[in-house]
Amino acid sequence: MSFESGRKLGLTASLIAVAVPVITVILYGFLFLSFFRIGTPATSGGTYGGSLLPAGIFFAFIAIGIIGFIGIILFLVAMHRLSQYYSEPGIFKNALYGFLINIVGIAVLIVILFALLFAAIFSLAARPTLNFSPFGFIFGFLGLFAAIFVVAIVSAVFYMRAFHKLGEKSGVSNFNTAGTLYLVGTALTIVLVGGLVAWIAWIFASLGFNSLKPKTAESSSVSYPTTQPFQPIRLGEKKFCNHCAAEISIDSVYCPNCGKVQQ
């Protein structure tokens, strides 16, 4: 039960990770188009009746965010069950560390961002005649972006380790590919193609979960020496000397005729 439920949960989580970015891009497309249609006169007169479309898209974004978070939880549960099945704690621990680093890192960075904004507002309120220089804010946001990038890389390293350990224990190479692509995609987010690479990584992860098979009973590799059964001496058998060919008893060590040792 642990294996099958872990496999299904992992497959569901990876499919959610594949579907959420696609739906998000579609929602952004609708939102972009809606900006050009709000306030446009309708063909039948009056204002455009679809002005509520952005509100619907906003709630759709919230729903997609909730679904994405559920997918992450399902992924962690799947990795926990598979780590128990394969007796490899590193599968779950690395995935959990990657998740916690993301959560803690994002929380800390949000606190820092709000602290910088409030400090700037209070500074301007206290000295309104002070000439404003944008360079401080630019360097501040660049530093914040660099911190976010570092947190994402460290988290991706743990996710990669989790996938590699799962691939090592299960023998499914798609997990190794998924882990490597996820790290590469995270590193390439700075050049705007990393998101696509990370998305492809989750496709390989879904293929890996789909092709998981339960372990087969391993045959023991220990070989035991075979012993020949005891052959009792049967009475009535004849034996001849190796040297003089005289007939001797079956248990004779020396030949009574020539006195030589028998082989």
N, C-alpha and C positions, 0 to 999 in steps of 0.2 A: 504493500500500500504506500509506503514511503517513497519508493521509486516512481511508481506510476503517477501519484499525485504531484510529486516534485517535477516530473517531466511535463505534465499538463499545465501546471502553474507557470513553469518557465516558458513554455510555448506561448501561453496567453500573454504573459508579461512582455515577451519580446515582440509579439504581434502588435500589442498596444504601443510599444516604443517605435515601431515602424509606422503605424497608422497616425499617431498624434501629430508628427511634423507635417505629414501630407495634409491633414485636415486643417492644421494651423495656417499653412500657406494658402489654402483655399479660402479660409475666413479672412485673411489679410487681403486677398483679391476682392472679395465682396465688400470689405470695408473701404478699400481704395475706390472702387466703382461707386459706392454710395456717396462719397464726398462730392462727386460730380452731379449726382442726381437730386440731392437734397435742395429744395427750393426751386427746382426747375418746374416750370408750368406744365401741368399734365395736358394731354391732347384734348381732353374733354372739358378743360377749363379748371381754374383754381390751382392750388399748389399741388405738388407731387405728393401722392398719398403714401409713399413708402418712406417717410421720414423716420418711422420707428425702426427701420432696418438696422441702423447702427446700434440701437439698444439691444436688439436681438442678437447681433454679432457679439456684443459685449458679454452677454450672458453665456453665449456659446463658448467664448474664450474661458470663462470661469469653469464651465462644465468640462472643457478639454483639459484644463489644469488639474481638476479633481481626478479625472480619469487617468492622467499621466502619473499622478501621485499614487493612485491605487495600483497602477502597473509596477511602480518601483517596489511597493510593499509586497506584491505578489512575487516579484523577482527575488526579493530577500527570503521569503518563505520557501520558495523553490530551491534556492541555493542551500538553505539550512537543511531541508529534507534530503537533498542529494549528497550533502556533506556527511550526513549520518549514514546514508546507504553505502557510500564508498569509503566510510571510515577515514575521511580526510577533513579535519576541522578547518584547514586553510581555505577551502572552497567558500564557506560561509563567512569566516572571519575577514577575509580580504574584501568581500563584497560589502560587509557591514561597515568596515573601516572607510571604504570609499564613499558610502552613503553618509556616514556621520561627518566626514570631512567636508562634504558638500553642504550639509545642513549648518554645521557650526561656522564654517567659513562664510557662507552667505549671510547668516545672522550677524556675525561680527562686522562684515563689510557694510551691511545696511546701517548698523549703529554708527560706524565711522562716517558714512555718507551723511546721515542726518546731523551728526555732530559738526561736520564741516559746514553744512548749510546754515545751521543755527548760529555758528560762530561768525559766519560772514554776514548774516542778517543783523545780529547784535552789534557787530563792528560798524556796519553802515549806519545803523540807527544812532549809535553813540557819537559818531563823527560824520554827519551827513555832508560836510564840505570837503571831506577827504577825496582826493582824486582816485577813481576806481581803476585798478590795473587788472586786466583779465589773466595775466600770466600766472598768478597764484592759483586761480581756479583751474587753469589748463594743466599745470603741473600736478595739482591735487587729483584731478580726474585721471590723469595718466598714471599716477601712482596707484590709484584705486583699481584701474583696469589691470595694471601689472599684478596686483595682489590677487585679483579674481582669476587671472590667467594661471598663476602659480598654484592656487587652490585647486583649480580644475585639473591641472597636470598631475598633482599628487593624488587626487581622487582617481583619475584615470589609470594611474599605475596600479593602484589596489584592485580596480575592476579588471585590469588586464591579468593580474596574478590570479584572481578568482577564476577567470575563464581558462587560463592555461592549466591550472590545477584540475579543473573539471575535465578539460580535454585529455590531460595525462591519465586520469583515473578511468575515464569512460572509453578512451581510444577513439574519440570523435574529433577529427582535426578541424572541423568547422569552429569549434570553440577557441582553438588557438588562433585561427584567423580573425575571429571576432574580437578577441582581446587585443591583438596587435593593431587592427584597424581602428579600434576605439581610442587607443592611445595616440595613434598617428592623427586621427581626426580631431582629437582635442588639441593637439599641438598645432594643427593647421587652421584652427579657428581664427587665428590672427590674419590669415590671408583669405578668409571667407569661403574656403572650400572644405574646411574641416567638418562643417555640419553634414555635408553630403557623405563624407567618408565615414563619420560616426553612424550615420543612418544606415549605410551599407553594412557596417559592423553588426547592427541589430538584425539585419536580414540573415547574416551568417549564423547569428546566435539562434534565431528561430529555426533555421535548418538543422542546427546541432541538436536542439531540444526535440525536434520532430524525429530525428534519426537515432535517438538514444535507445539502447536495448538493455534489458536486464542482464546482470552478470550470469555467466554459465558456470556450472560447477567445475572447478579446476581439478584436474587429475594430479595426484601426488607425484612429485618428481623424485621421491626417495625410492631407490631400488634396494631390495633386500636380496642377499645372496641365497641362491638355491642350494640345498644340500641333497646329496644323493641318499636315497634310502639305504638303511643297513641291510647288507646282503649276508645272511647267515651262511656258514659253511655247511654244505650239504654232504652227508655221508655217502660213500660209494663212488665219489668222483676220483678219477685217477690223475696223478701228477708225475711228471718225468723230470729227471735231472737235466739241467741246461748244459751240462758238460759231458757226462758219460751216457746220457739217455736211459739210465736205470730207473725203474719205477720206484717212486718214493711216496710217503703218505702226504696227504693234502696240506698238512700244517707243518711239514718239515722245514727247518731252516738250513740244515746241513744234509748233504747227500750221504747216506750210510755206506755207499759203495766207494765214492771217490773223496768224500770228506769236504767238498767245496761248498761255499755259501751259495744259496739259491737266490736268484734275482727276484 
